[in-house]
Structure formats: structure tokens, C-alpha cells
Amino acid sequence: MLRAVLKDDRLISFGEYDPDEYRSIAQALASENCIVNAVAQIIDMGADRSSEGEIYKVVSEYLKRSI
């Protein structure tokens, strides 16, 4: 799932990253690129069956701190 999302041309253009650098959730979660990291957080929390509200809150706070 991560690789499919990160290969989106609009995301690549916006986030200015190389999707081939991220082969695992762990690599993406460790990334300093806030777009890559946010996508990884969303996917990771979704896999843990977190609520949409909880995912939104965590990712929003991360983006506020990072941007």
C-alpha cells in the first residue's frame, strides 16, 4: 500500500521525494520528508485499526510541527 501511494505523481511533485527510497513503513516513518512520513503514519495507524478521528489528530499535529 505504501509504495502504491508514494508513487502518485502529484504527491511526488508536491513532496519532492524519490518513492524508490522507501521500501517499508519503518523507512517511511523515519523519513524527514513530512509528506512521506504522514502517508506512512496514516497507513500504519490504519493497519492498527485506529479510528479516523485519531488518525486525523495524530497526523495533523505531526504536520503542524513539521511544516
VEXDRENVO-309441 format. One record per residue: x, y, z of N, C-alpha, C, O in turn; residue in one letter. Coordinates in steps of 0.001 Angstrom, whole numbers, plus 500000, padded with zeros to 6 digits. Example, Ala and Ser with C-alpha at 12.3 -4.5 7.8 and 13.67 -1.06 7.14 Angstrom:
REM residues 2
rec n_xx 513190 n_yy 494310 n_zz 507800 ca_xx 512300 ca_yy 495500 ca_zz 507800 c_xx 513200 c_yy 496700 c_zz 507800 o_xx 514236 o_yy 496681 o_zz 508465 rest A
rec n_xx 512850 n_yy 497750 n_zz 507080 ca_xx 513670 ca_yy 498940 ca_zz 507140 c_xx 512900 c_yy 500030 c_zz 507870 o_xx 513409 o_yy 501138 o_zz 508039 rest S
REM end
This chain:
REM residues 67
rec n_xx 500826 n_yy 498815 n_zz 500000 ca_xx 500000 ca_yy 500000 ca_zz 500000 c_xx 500877 c_yy 501259 c_zz 500000 o_xx 500634 o_yy 502194 o_zz 499237 rest M
rec n_xx 501887 n_yy 501270 n_zz 500854 ca_xx 502769 ca_yy 502433 ca_zz 500954 c_xx 503381 c_yy 502775 c_zz 499602 o_xx 503330 o_yy 503926 o_zz 499166 rest L
rec n_xx 503949 n_yy 501798 n_zz 498952 ca_xx 504623 ca_yy 502049 ca_zz 497676 c_xx 503640 c_yy 502546 c_zz 496628 o_xx 503986 o_yy 503407 o_zz 495819 rest R
rec n_xx 502433 n_yy 502024 n_zz 496626 ca_xx 501432 ca_yy 502465 ca_zz 495652 c_xx 501081 c_yy 503937 c_zz 495865 o_xx 500974 o_yy 504693 o_zz 494900 rest A
rec n_xx 500906 n_yy 504338 n_zz 497093 ca_xx 500557 ca_yy 505732 ca_zz 497385 c_xx 501737 c_yy 506651 c_zz 497078 o_xx 501559 o_yy 507709 o_zz 496474 rest V
rec n_xx 502929 n_yy 506254 n_zz 497486 ca_xx 504099 ca_yy 507107 ca_zz 497276 c_xx 504466 c_yy 507264 c_zz 495803 o_xx 505210 o_yy 508180 o_zz 495453 rest L
rec n_xx 503965 n_yy 506399 n_zz 494945 ca_xx 504258 ca_yy 506509 ca_zz 493513 c_xx 503316 c_yy 507470 c_zz 492781 o_xx 503429 o_yy 507639 o_zz 491567 rest K
rec n_xx 502399 n_yy 508094 n_zz 493504 ca_xx 501491 ca_yy 509065 ca_zz 492908 c_xx 502285 c_yy 510281 c_zz 492428 o_xx 503009 o_yy 510905 o_zz 493204 rest D
rec n_xx 502144 n_yy 510605 n_zz 491160 ca_xx 502915 ca_yy 511701 ca_zz 490561 c_xx 502681 c_yy 513046 c_zz 491244 o_xx 503622 o_yy 513821 o_zz 491411 rest D
rec n_xx 501454 n_yy 513330 n_zz 491637 ca_xx 501169 ca_yy 514623 ca_zz 492291 c_xx 501825 c_yy 514687 c_zz 493664 o_xx 502342 o_yy 515730 o_zz 494063 rest R
rec n_xx 501803 n_yy 513572 n_zz 494382 ca_xx 502460 ca_yy 513542 ca_zz 495687 c_xx 503969 c_yy 513699 c_zz 495540 o_xx 504598 o_yy 514431 o_zz 496304 rest L
rec n_xx 504546 n_yy 513013 n_zz 494563 ca_xx 505982 ca_yy 513116 ca_zz 494313 c_xx 506355 c_yy 514567 c_zz 494000 o_xx 507343 o_yy 515081 o_zz 494524 rest I
rec n_xx 505580 n_yy 515213 n_zz 493164 ca_xx 505839 ca_yy 516595 ca_zz 492790 c_xx 505730 c_yy 517516 c_zz 494002 o_xx 506569 o_yy 518394 o_zz 494201 rest S
rec n_xx 504698 n_yy 517312 n_zz 494801 ca_xx 504470 ca_yy 518157 ca_zz 495975 c_xx 505522 c_yy 517906 c_zz 497049 o_xx 506052 o_yy 518848 o_zz 497639 rest F
rec n_xx 505825 n_yy 516627 n_zz 497302 ca_xx 506736 ca_yy 516278 ca_zz 498386 c_xx 508201 c_yy 516232 c_zz 498002 o_xx 509077 o_yy 516177 o_zz 498866 rest G
rec n_xx 508468 n_yy 516255 n_zz 496694 ca_xx 509841 ca_yy 516234 ca_zz 496191 c_xx 510662 c_yy 515103 c_zz 496811 o_xx 511675 o_yy 515350 o_zz 497465 rest E
rec n_xx 510226 n_yy 513878 n_zz 496606 ca_xx 510917 ca_yy 512706 ca_zz 497126 c_xx 511018 c_yy 511653 c_zz 496025 o_xx 510340 o_yy 511735 o_zz 495001 rest Y
rec n_xx 511866 n_yy 510678 n_zz 496257 ca_xx 512020 ca_yy 509544 ca_zz 495348 c_xx 511317 c_yy 508347 c_zz 495992 o_xx 511789 o_yy 507844 o_zz 497012 rest D
rec n_xx 510214 n_yy 507885 n_zz 495431 ca_xx 509465 ca_yy 506794 ca_zz 496060 c_xx 510259 c_yy 505503 c_zz 496188 o_xx 509941 o_yy 504669 o_zz 497036 rest P
rec n_xx 511272 n_yy 505325 n_zz 495374 ca_xx 512077 ca_yy 504107 ca_zz 495445 c_xx 512978 c_yy 504058 c_zz 496676 o_xx 513557 o_yy 503015 o_zz 496979 rest D
rec n_xx 513099 n_yy 505177 n_zz 497386 ca_xx 513903 ca_yy 505210 ca_zz 498610 c_xx 513168 c_yy 504599 c_zz 499803 o_xx 513775 o_yy 504346 o_zz 500844 rest E
rec n_xx 511890 n_yy 504365 n_zz 499656 ca_xx 511073 ca_yy 503902 ca_zz 500789 c_xx 510442 c_yy 502559 c_zz 500454 o_xx 509461 o_yy 502484 o_zz 499714 rest Y
rec n_xx 511012 n_yy 501515 n_zz 501003 ca_xx 510539 ca_yy 500165 ca_zz 500719 c_xx 509747 c_yy 499565 c_zz 501884 o_xx 509174 o_yy 498483 o_zz 501754 rest R
rec n_xx 509714 n_yy 500261 n_zz 503014 ca_xx 508977 ca_yy 499738 ca_zz 504164 c_xx 508342 c_yy 500885 c_zz 504947 o_xx 508741 o_yy 502042 o_zz 504819 rest S
rec n_xx 507367 n_yy 500543 n_zz 505743 ca_xx 506723 ca_yy 501530 ca_zz 506613 c_xx 507769 c_yy 502116 c_zz 507569 o_xx 507777 o_yy 503322 o_zz 507820 rest I
rec n_xx 508641 n_yy 501271 n_zz 508094 ca_xx 509654 ca_yy 501744 ca_zz 509039 c_xx 510552 c_yy 502805 c_zz 508400 o_xx 510861 o_yy 503813 o_zz 509035 rest A
rec n_xx 510970 n_yy 502591 n_zz 507164 ca_xx 511796 ca_yy 503582 ca_zz 506476 c_xx 511028 c_yy 504887 c_zz 506287 o_xx 511577 o_yy 505968 o_zz 506494 rest Q
rec n_xx 509779 n_yy 504788 n_zz 505902 ca_xx 508967 ca_yy 505982 ca_zz 505674 c_xx 508680 c_yy 506716 c_zz 506980 o_xx 508664 o_yy 507946 o_zz 507006 rest A
rec n_xx 508454 n_yy 505980 n_zz 508059 ca_xx 508212 ca_yy 506616 ca_zz 509352 c_xx 509460 c_yy 507323 c_zz 509872 o_xx 509351 o_yy 508275 o_zz 510646 rest L
rec n_xx 510623 n_yy 506880 n_zz 509466 ca_xx 511879 ca_yy 507506 ca_zz 509883 c_xx 512275 c_yy 508672 c_zz 508972 o_xx 513248 o_yy 509372 o_zz 509251 rest A
rec n_xx 511534 n_yy 508878 n_zz 507898 ca_xx 511867 ca_yy 509911 ca_zz 506932 c_xx 511670 c_yy 511302 c_zz 507507 o_xx 510741 o_yy 511549 o_zz 508277 rest S
rec n_xx 512561 n_yy 512209 n_zz 507118 ca_xx 512405 ca_yy 513623 ca_zz 507482 c_xx 511466 c_yy 514340 c_zz 506525 o_xx 511063 o_yy 515474 o_zz 506785 rest E
rec n_xx 511112 n_yy 513686 n_zz 505411 ca_xx 510166 ca_yy 514270 ca_zz 504462 c_xx 508770 c_yy 514141 c_zz 505074 o_xx 508276 o_yy 513032 o_zz 505277 rest N
rec n_xx 508141 n_yy 515275 n_zz 505365 ca_xx 506870 ca_yy 515245 ca_zz 506089 c_xx 505750 c_yy 514575 c_zz 505281 o_xx 504845 o_yy 513987 o_zz 505874 rest C
rec n_xx 505787 n_yy 514648 n_zz 503965 ca_xx 504760 ca_yy 514000 ca_zz 503145 c_xx 504889 c_yy 512485 c_zz 503265 o_xx 503907 o_yy 511785 o_zz 503510 rest I
rec n_xx 506100 n_yy 511992 n_zz 503092 ca_xx 506355 ca_yy 510555 ca_zz 503198 c_xx 505991 c_yy 510059 c_zz 504590 o_xx 505335 o_yy 509028 o_zz 504736 rest V
rec n_xx 506413 n_yy 510783 n_zz 505599 ca_xx 506155 ca_yy 510385 ca_zz 506969 c_xx 504655 c_yy 510382 c_zz 507273 o_xx 504158 o_yy 509452 o_zz 507908 rest N
rec n_xx 503942 n_yy 511394 n_zz 506834 ca_xx 502496 ca_yy 511466 ca_zz 507085 c_xx 501758 c_yy 510319 c_zz 506407 o_xx 500862 o_yy 509721 o_zz 507002 rest A
rec n_xx 502126 n_yy 510008 n_zz 505174 ca_xx 501499 ca_yy 508882 ca_zz 504470 c_xx 501758 c_yy 507590 c_zz 505239 o_xx 500853 o_yy 506774 o_zz 505409 rest V
rec n_xx 502983 n_yy 507407 n_zz 505700 ca_xx 503321 ca_yy 506197 ca_zz 506459 c_xx 502527 c_yy 506120 c_zz 507762 o_xx 502073 o_yy 505044 o_zz 508153 rest A
rec n_xx 502362 n_yy 507253 n_zz 508430 ca_xx 501582 ca_yy 507262 ca_zz 509674 c_xx 500133 c_yy 506860 c_zz 509415 o_xx 499554 o_yy 506077 o_zz 510169 rest Q
rec n_xx 499557 n_yy 507397 n_zz 508356 ca_xx 498167 ca_yy 507076 ca_zz 508029 c_xx 498016 c_yy 505585 c_zz 507753 o_xx 497096 o_yy 504947 o_zz 508264 rest I
rec n_xx 498900 n_yy 505040 n_zz 506961 ca_xx 498828 ca_yy 503611 ca_zz 506631 c_xx 499081 c_yy 502761 c_zz 507866 o_xx 498374 o_yy 501781 o_zz 508099 rest I
rec n_xx 500082 n_yy 503127 n_zz 508659 ca_xx 500427 ca_yy 502359 ca_zz 509854 c_xx 499293 c_yy 502368 c_zz 510868 o_xx 498950 o_yy 501328 o_zz 511429 rest D
rec n_xx 498718 n_yy 503524 n_zz 511101 ca_xx 497619 ca_yy 503607 ca_zz 512071 c_xx 496372 c_yy 502910 c_zz 511546 o_xx 495617 o_yy 502329 o_zz 512326 rest M
rec n_xx 496144 n_yy 502958 n_zz 510244 ca_xx 495011 ca_yy 502257 ca_zz 509656 c_xx 495139 c_yy 500753 c_zz 509831 o_xx 494147 o_yy 500057 o_zz 510049 rest G
rec n_xx 496366 n_yy 500257 n_zz 509735 ca_xx 496614 ca_yy 498823 ca_zz 509922 c_xx 496328 c_yy 498411 c_zz 511359 o_xx 495961 o_yy 497265 o_zz 511621 rest A
rec n_xx 496497 n_yy 499349 n_zz 512292 ca_xx 496205 ca_yy 499075 ca_zz 513704 c_xx 494729 c_yy 499283 c_zz 514030 o_xx 494306 o_yy 499156 o_zz 515180 rest D
rec n_xx 493949 n_yy 499608 n_zz 512987 ca_xx 492505 ca_yy 499831 ca_zz 513129 c_xx 492174 c_yy 501028 c_zz 514015 o_xx 491172 o_yy 501022 o_zz 514730 rest R
rec n_xx 493015 n_yy 502043 n_zz 513962 ca_xx 492733 ca_yy 503277 ca_zz 514688 c_xx 491534 c_yy 503965 c_zz 514045 o_xx 491251 o_yy 503759 o_zz 512864 rest S
rec n_xx 490839 n_yy 504773 n_zz 514816 ca_xx 489695 ca_yy 505492 ca_zz 514271 c_xx 490168 c_yy 506604 c_zz 513347 o_xx 491294 o_yy 507088 o_zz 513467 rest S
rec n_xx 489301 n_yy 507003 n_zz 512428 ca_xx 489640 ca_yy 508088 ca_zz 511507 c_xx 489957 c_yy 509369 c_zz 512270 o_xx 490871 o_yy 510107 o_zz 511902 rest E
rec n_xx 489206 n_yy 509627 n_zz 513325 ca_xx 489439 ca_yy 510827 ca_zz 514128 c_xx 490799 c_yy 510811 c_zz 514788 o_xx 491479 o_yy 511835 o_zz 514842 rest G
rec n_xx 491197 n_yy 509665 n_zz 515286 ca_xx 492501 ca_yy 509539 ca_zz 515939 c_xx 493624 c_yy 509716 c_zz 514915 o_xx 494610 o_yy 510399 o_zz 515190 rest E
rec n_xx 493481 n_yy 509111 n_zz 513749 ca_xx 494480 ca_yy 509248 ca_zz 512683 c_xx 494606 c_yy 510714 c_zz 512285 o_xx 495713 o_yy 511239 o_zz 512169 rest I
rec n_xx 493471 n_yy 511370 n_zz 512076 ca_xx 493465 ca_yy 512787 ca_zz 511690 c_xx 494194 c_yy 513635 c_zz 512731 o_xx 495012 o_yy 514485 o_zz 512378 rest Y
rec n_xx 493905 n_yy 513410 n_zz 513993 ca_xx 494507 ca_yy 514186 ca_zz 515072 c_xx 496024 c_yy 514009 c_zz 515095 o_xx 496763 o_yy 514991 o_zz 515160 rest K
rec n_xx 496483 n_yy 512771 n_zz 515043 ca_xx 497919 ca_yy 512488 ca_zz 515106 c_xx 498649 c_yy 513077 c_zz 513902 o_xx 499680 o_yy 513730 o_zz 514058 rest V
rec n_xx 498117 n_yy 512846 n_zz 512707 ca_xx 498780 ca_yy 513336 ca_zz 511504 c_xx 498724 c_yy 514853 c_zz 511425 o_xx 499699 o_yy 515478 o_zz 511008 rest V
rec n_xx 497616 n_yy 515456 n_zz 511813 ca_xx 497510 ca_yy 516923 ca_zz 511811 c_xx 498537 c_yy 517546 c_zz 512756 o_xx 499193 o_yy 518524 o_zz 512398 rest S
rec n_xx 498680 n_yy 516995 n_zz 513946 ca_xx 499660 ca_yy 517519 ca_zz 514901 c_xx 501081 c_yy 517357 c_zz 514359 o_xx 501914 o_yy 518252 o_zz 514502 rest E
rec n_xx 501347 n_yy 516220 n_zz 513744 ca_xx 502682 ca_yy 515997 ca_zz 513157 c_xx 502956 c_yy 517043 c_zz 512075 o_xx 504029 o_yy 517646 o_zz 512059 rest Y
rec n_xx 502013 n_yy 517260 n_zz 511185 ca_xx 502210 ca_yy 518215 ca_zz 510098 c_xx 502362 c_yy 519636 c_zz 510622 o_xx 503167 o_yy 520400 o_zz 510088 rest L
rec n_xx 501615 n_yy 520007 n_zz 511644 ca_xx 501754 ca_yy 521343 ca_zz 512236 c_xx 503162 c_yy 521561 c_zz 512787 o_xx 503728 o_yy 522646 o_zz 512658 rest K
rec n_xx 503720 n_yy 520516 n_zz 513402 ca_xx 505076 ca_yy 520617 ca_zz 513951 c_xx 506143 c_yy 520599 c_zz 512856 o_xx 507223 o_yy 521164 o_zz 513029 rest R
rec n_xx 505845 n_yy 519961 n_zz 511750 ca_xx 506865 ca_yy 519724 ca_zz 510725 c_xx 506901 c_yy 520754 c_zz 509608 o_xx 507920 o_yy 520907 o_zz 508934 rest S
rec n_xx 505813 n_yy 521447 n_zz 509412 ca_xx 505752 ca_yy 522386 ca_zz 508279 c_xx 505961 c_yy 523804 c_zz 508772 o_xx 505946 o_yy 524743 o_zz 507976 rest I
REM end
